[in-house]
């Protein structure tokens, strides 16, 4: 029997599936709004919990892997599409 994955703070449960779409939209809007450094993004999003910055980091990396966001050392995060 498979166990249900544990929810992480910041995840939104929707019928047993954890969705990140809301947080992803907020991240993309924040990057478009000029918050392209990690510390500015995590402060703006204010994900609750002691490890809220980890949730933001996971979502940034997932969006990067998906091709939605890209990162440059000089300019920071930017929307690729």
C-alpha positions, -999 to 999 in steps of 0.1 A, spaced: 0 0 0 14 34 -10 15 62 15 1 96 7 30 121 5 32 145 34 22 181 27 49 207 27 41 241 41 30 263 13 15 234 -7 -22 236 -15 -41 204 -12 -68 198 -39 -85 164 -36 -54 147 -23 -31 162 -49 -7 190 -40 -8 218 -64 17 245 -68 0 265 -96 -9 294 -73 26 298 -60 41 294 -95 18 322 -108 29 345 -79 66 337 -86 62 345 -123 44 378 -116 70 388 -90 98 381 -115 81 401 -142 76 429 -116 114 432 -111 120 410 -81 146 389 -98 169 381 -68 161 351 -46 159 371 -13 136 396 -28 113 369 -41 112 350 -8 105 382 11 77 392 -13 60 358 -13 63 354 25 56 316 24 47 307 60 69 284 81 104 282 92 115 266 59 94 287 36 124 298 16 129 261 7 95 259 -9 103 290 -30 136 275 -40 120 242 -50 94 260 -71 120 282 -88 140 252 -97 109 234 -110 100 264 -132 136 265 -144 135 229 -153 102 233 -171 117 262 -191 94 289 -178 122 308 -159 159 312 -165 187 324 -144 216 346 -152 244 356 -128 243 392 -137 205 398 -141 191 372 -118 158 353 -126 138 362 -157 108 348 -176 119 328 -206 85 327 -224 
